[in-house]
Amino acid sequence: MECVIYRNDGDASQVWRPEVLEGSEASLKRLRDAGEGAFGWIRLVEPSDDEVQALARELRLHPLAVEDAVRAHQRPKRERYGDVLAVALKTLWYVEATSQVEVGQIMIFLGPNYVLTVCHGESDPVPEAERRLCSDPAMLAFGPVAVLHAVLDVTVDAYGSIAEEVRGDLSDLERRVFSPVREDVIEEVYSLKREVLEFRDAVQPLVPVVQDLAGPCTGWHEDAMPYLRDVADHVHRTDIEVRSLDELLNSVLDAHLARVGTWQNDDMRTISAWAAIFALPTLIAGVYGMNFAHMPELEWTYGYPLAVAAMVGASALLRHLFRRNGWL
């Protein structure tokens, strides 16, 4: 657990960073002693149930909100419980070795003079969000909504980077599908399709959430609204990008299945061509192999060589015709 106090004194925004505080009581005491015009940012990473429950009692958080923070399997959403706003969103990170998109969660609770973030998963946007706040102290004048914007901005930027990685994987699959070399990539297409679906489940529900947060009825500082609208625009663009990736994957899958059908047709034509080539000598040999006493050229000296030559010539002619028509 860590608690950082942000204080705005006139035009100068100050950050008070005490040592890492152990226990909820010390964090809340530091927050109560901060005075008017300050707000605290309490951070939990992979907390235990008892740790969250202890903070929830002190901050008077709704039991349903606490349950969402502990279980960490929520769709992106926003809920208001009295004077506390709870925002849930998914954190994503890309695993280069396996081309997989892994999913975590962060819950953000905004109270009158505090922000509580509860993070689950390997991707934690809090350090980068803090860095951005420290590099732009003017944002601290907006109060707790500044932290909300910073966390949202870092998370959505990560979405954009992951979309670029997934598009790179998709481009590689497209090249392999349309290459002259026969390669079965259907398992990889389905695997990437599953990752895109997880990506879409994180981004698509977040679009209306951020739009509501950037709406005119939130009651936040007027100067903070353009920043939230900018995040809403980035989420919307990412949502469009993920939808296009999903549609392209469907097209790649259809193209691959069409190519597999073409390969099967080519194989069947090749087999049929060779079957026709072997059928003609079999026919001639079958006719001359009949046990009749009176047959043309049966006792002729050159009958056998002529029959063999006819078989070879007819087979060669059929092979030439099939190759010219692309069957062989």
N, C-alpha and C positions, 0 to 999 in steps of 0.2 A: 504494500500500500504506500502511496505517495500523495502528499497534499502540497499544492503550490498556490500561494495567495497572489492575486493580481490586484493592484491598487492604482487608482487614477487620481493623482493630485493635480488639479488644474489642467495645465497643458502637458504635464510630464507624467507618463505612465510608468509605473515601477513594478517590478516583479520581485516578490519576496520568496526566495526558495530556501526553506529550512532544510535541515537534514532529513533523510527519509524517515518518516514517522511510523512507528510500530503501533498498531492498534487503532481502532476507530475513535476511541475517546480522545487521544492526543490530536488526531486530525480535526475532530470537531471542535475541540478547545481552541486550536489555532484559528479555525474559521470564525468562531464566535468572537475572538479577541481582535479580529482584523479591523473591525469598526465599519462605519458607514462609508459607502462609495467603493468598497472592495468586494471581491468575490473569490471563492476558492474553487480549485479544480482538484477533485479527489479521483485518484486513478487506481483501478484494480485490474490486475492481469491474471487470468486463470484463478479467480478466487475460490475459496471453499464456500460451501453453503452457509456455514456459521458466520463467516466473515461478512458475507452479503447481508445476512439477516440482522447482524449487529448494527450495521450502518443503516439498514432500512428502518429499524425501530427508532433510531435517533433522528433520521431525516423524515420519518413518517411517510415512507413510500407505500404505495398501494400493494397489497399482496400479489395481485396479478402481474404487476410490473416486476416485482421481485422474482416471481416464478419465471418470467421471460428471461430475466438476466442470468438466472442460475442454469436453466436448461440449455440455452444458447442454440435453439433450433427454430428460430422464428423467421417468418417472412418479413421483409422490410415494411415497417409501418410506423405510425405515430399515434400516440394516445395521450390524452390529457386527463390527469387525475388531480382535480383541484387546482392548486397553483404550481403543480409539477408537470412538465412536459416530458414524455418518454418517447424516444426515437430509437428504433431498431434498424440496423442495416447490416448487410453481409460484407465481410472483408474477403478479398480474393488475392491469391498469389499464384504465379505460374511456375511449374516445376519443369525446368529445361530438359532434364534427363528423360522424363517420361511423357512430356508434352501434355501434362494434366493441369487442370485448373482446380486448385484446392480452395475450400470454403471455410471461413470462420465467421465470427459475429462480434459486433460491438454494440452495446446499449449505452445510450446517452440520456441522462436525466438532468433536466434543467429546472432548478429551483429559483427562488427570488435572489439568492446571493451565493449560489454554488452550482457547480457542474460535477456530476458523477459519471465517469465512464467505466464500463465493465467490458473487458476485452477477452475474447476466447479465440484461440488459433495462433498460428505462427506469424501472421501478418498483423502488426500493431501500428495503426496510423498515428498514435498519440505522439511519439517522439518527433516525427516530421511536422505534425500540426503545431506542437510547441515551438519548434524552430521557426516556423512561419510567423507565429504570433510574436515571438521575440524580435524578429526582423522587421515587423511592422507594428510598433507599439500603439499607433493611433487606433488600431482595431480594438484594443482593450477598452476604449471608451464606450464600446457598444455593450459591454457587460457579458453575461454568460453566452449570449448568442454568438459572440466572436469565437468561442471555443467550438460551438456547434458548426459554424461555417468552416473553421479550419479542419475539423475532422472530416466533414463531408467533402471538402475540396481535395484532401489527400486521398480519401477512399475512391472518389470518382476519377481522379488522375490515374490511380492504379488500374481502374477499369479500362481506361484508354490504352495504357501500355499493354495490358493483357490482350486486348482486341487486336493490336498489331502483331503480337506473337501468334495468336490463333490464325490470323490471316496469312502469316508466313507458312504455318503448317498446312493450311488449306491450299495455298499456291503450290507447295511441294506435292501434295496429293494430286492436284490437277495435272501437273507435269507427268507424274507417273501413270495416271489413267490414260493420257493421250500419247504416251510414248510408244514407239513401235515394238518395244519388248513386252511380251505377255507377262503380266504380274497381277496376282490377285491381292487387291488392297481393300477388299470389302470390310475386313475386320478393323482396319485402321480408320476407315471412313465412319463406321459405327462408333468407334471409340471417340473420335473427334466430335461426332454428333452428340454423344453423351456429355462431353465437356461443354459444348456450346449450350446445351439445354440447362446445365447447371449455371452457366454464365447468365443466360437469359432469366432464370429464376431469381437471380440476385439483382439484375438491373431493371427488368420490366416493372416489378411492383414498386421500385424506388421512384419511378417517374412521377406518379401522382403525389407521393409523400413530399418530395422536394418542391413540387409546384405549390402544394398547400403551405409549406413553410415559407415560400417566397411570396405568398399572397398578401393582399392588402389588410387582412383582418387579424394579423398576428400580434399587433401592438408593440413590435420591437422598434428600435431606433431607426428612424427614416433613412439615415445614411447607410445602414447595414443592408437594406433591401436590394440594392444593385448587386452586391456580392452574392446574395442568395439566389437572385435571378440568374446570375452567371453560372452558378453551380447547376441550377435547374436546366439551363441550356446545354451544359456539358453532359448531363445525364441523358437528356433527350437525344443528343447526337450519338452517344454510346449505345443507347437502345436501338436506334436505327441501324447502327453498324452491326450489332449482334443479330438483329433480324435479317440483315442482308447475308451475314455469314451462315445463318441457318438455311436460308433459301439456296445459297450457293452450294452448301453441302448436299441438299436434296438433289440439285442438278448434277453434282459430281457423282452421286450414288446412281442416279438414273443413267448417266453417261457410261459409268462402269458396267452396269447391268446390260446396257445395249451393246457394249464392246464384247462382253462375255457371250451374248447371243450371236454376235458376228463371228467370234472365234469358233463357236459350235457349228455354225453354218459352214464356215470354211473347212472344218474338220469333216463334216458330213459330205461336202462336195468332193473332198480329196478321197475319202473312203469310197464314195460312189464311183468316182472316175477309175480308181484302181480295180474295183469290182467289175466294171464294164470292160476294162482291158483284159482281165483274166477270163471273163466270161466268153469272149469270142474264140480264143484257142480251145477252151473247153468244149464249145459247141462243135468246132471242126473235128476235134479228136473224138468226141462222142459219136458223130455221124460215121466217121471212118472206123470206129471201133465196133460197129454193129456186125453181128455174125450172119451175114447174108452171103449166099454162094455167088450171086451175080451182082457185082457192084462196079460202077465205072472206075477205070484205072486201078482195079484191084490187083491185077497181075502185071501192070505196067512197070518197067524198070525204074522210071523216075517219079512214080506216084508218091512214094514216101517223102523224098526231098521236096517235091512240090507242095505237099501238104504242110510240111514244117515251114517252108518259106512263106506260104500263105498266112500261117499263124503269126510268124514274126513280123511280116509286113503289115498285116492288119493291126497288130498290137502297137507297132511303132506309129502308124497313122493315127490311131486313137489317142495315143499319148501326146502327139504333136497338136492335135486339135484341142485337147483338154488344156494343155499348157498355154495355148494361144488365147483361150477363153478365160484363163485365170483359175481354173479348177485345180491345177497342180502347181 
